[in-house]
Amino acid sequence: MKRYQLFIDNEWRDPRSNAWFETHDPYSGAAWAEIPRCNADDVDLAVSAAARAFEGPWSTMSASDRGMLLHRLGALIERDAEHLAAVECRDNGKLTRDVLGQMKYMAKYYYYFGGLADKIQGAVVPIDRPKVYNFIRYEPMGVVACITPWNSSLPLTTWKMAPALCAGNTVVCKPSEYTSASLFELARLFEEAGFPPGVFNTVTGFGAEVGDPLVRHPDVHRIAFTGGDEAGRKIYATAAQSLKRVSLELGGKSPNIVFDDADLDEAVKGVIAGIFSATGQTCVAGSRVLLQESIHDAFVERLARITRTAKIGDPADPASEIGPITTKPQFDKIRDYIEVAKQEGARCVAGGRTLSGPGYGAGQFIEPTIFVDVTNDMRIAQEEVFGPVLSVLKFKDEEDAIRIGNDIRFGLAAGVWTTSLHRAMLMSERLKAGTVWINNYRSSSYTTPFGGVKHSGIGREGGIDSVKEFMEAKSVWISTDLKMPNIFAGE
């Protein structure tokens, strides 16, 4: 069994506890690697290394040279995309074909932010005071803690780390205890790319033992977290005790709204991709589809028919279209929600079963599931399931769709399917979500901001503005008058 070591200060080292824990393949159920079980001592070592790098070689390096290192890292990721994808798939059970695409695209984040590194410009401000010159400079914050979940470990780490490094910060990364292995494989590429010691560091393990001391550490200046809203609230409260800056990309219960004038063939494909991609284990999943009453029955029939054709199996098999649930606790949670939906009166028209036996490995599979007769006050319509479970609701008109779509504590994303430009603009303005897709779903890019409103989070990742999320604006005043007034007139 492979045993990983921590990467701290450009050195590979055992955890201070001399303890490891196993990580499991969601498909086979077998343990395949040992992950360092860190504690507060390891956190202190990692943060101290990052702090030294921030005050030392990283801060004295030109922005252009930092950008070149990020570009070099992107090229190494592109070179090793297949290996990174294989490790990520083995740890989280996502389809190999999907994760390979993510790894190849992830390299572009480092190209993009590497190119931005020497283009973060300040400004001269035309102020209202004579003989005084004012300019604004943007400066890095210091040590950034990047804390990520199990569903897309490396891509979500990259969303945080690439702009943080671009801005001139140093990082300590803590992945989910379920999916830590791929981060160590990425660390090897940091080493090969030639980053100075301490710029990138890893800590792994469990929330109370590692996550909490990392958030509390006095030398951590910024927290970037992706995960559930309950964990996000705890991190926010802990970070507030030392007034740390925080960005939170949290959960979602996104409405995917289909109007009767939409191209229904395309909308059906968009709804399926919106909820069943990544086996529904994604924060932007379109887990509530809102159908206009006039098309409800025909759309559901077509949706259920296509859903039943899904090829479910080994994520390493190119023919598979649905893979296993990543963790056993999540598998149990999804099964519980399916039972809750039935008890609340929702009707299952597709899926709903767990699968085991030949071809299903350890049996951590749930069929793509569709519930109809759902009302928006049901738990299945209000709570994030984070699995391949779709709730179908009816609406009458635009106002009704907006009311139902916004009647949720989350606000991460929304989809709208219509051929009316007026309706598209109206919905994009009035839906309370950080991202609104019109006649598509799940499109993303490193060039544009991503994040949520309400309980879906704070801050944005992606695009030029995300770099300034990791910087402080400093206002500098220079007097051109050689004489200072005497405030004591009698002197």
Buried (B, 14 or more C-beta within 10 A) or exposed (E): EEEBBBBBBBBBEEBBBEBBBEBBBBBBEEEBBBBBBBBBEBBBBBBBBBBBBBEBBBBEBEBEEBBBBBBBBBBBBBEBBEBBBBBBBBBBBBBBBBBBEBBBBBBBBBBBBBBBBBEBEBEEEEEEEEEEEBBEBBBBBBBBBBBBBBBBBBBBBBBBBBBBBBBBBBBBBBBBBBBBBBBBBBBBBBBEBEBBBBBBBBBBBBBEBBBBBBBBBEBBBBBBBBBBBEBBEBBBEBBEEEEBBBBBBBBBBBBBBBBBEBBBEEBBBBBBBBBBBBBBBBBBBBBBBBBBEEBBEEBBEBBBEBBEEBEBBBBBBEEBBBBBBBBBEBBEBBBEBBEBBBEBEBEBBBBBEBBEEEEBBBEBBBBBBBBBBBBBEBBBBBBBBBBBBBBBBBBEEBEBBBBBBBEBEBBBBBBBBBEBEEBBEBBBEBBBBBBBBBBEBBEBEBEBBBBBEBBBBBBBBBBBEBBBBBBBEEEEEEEEEEEEEEEEEEE
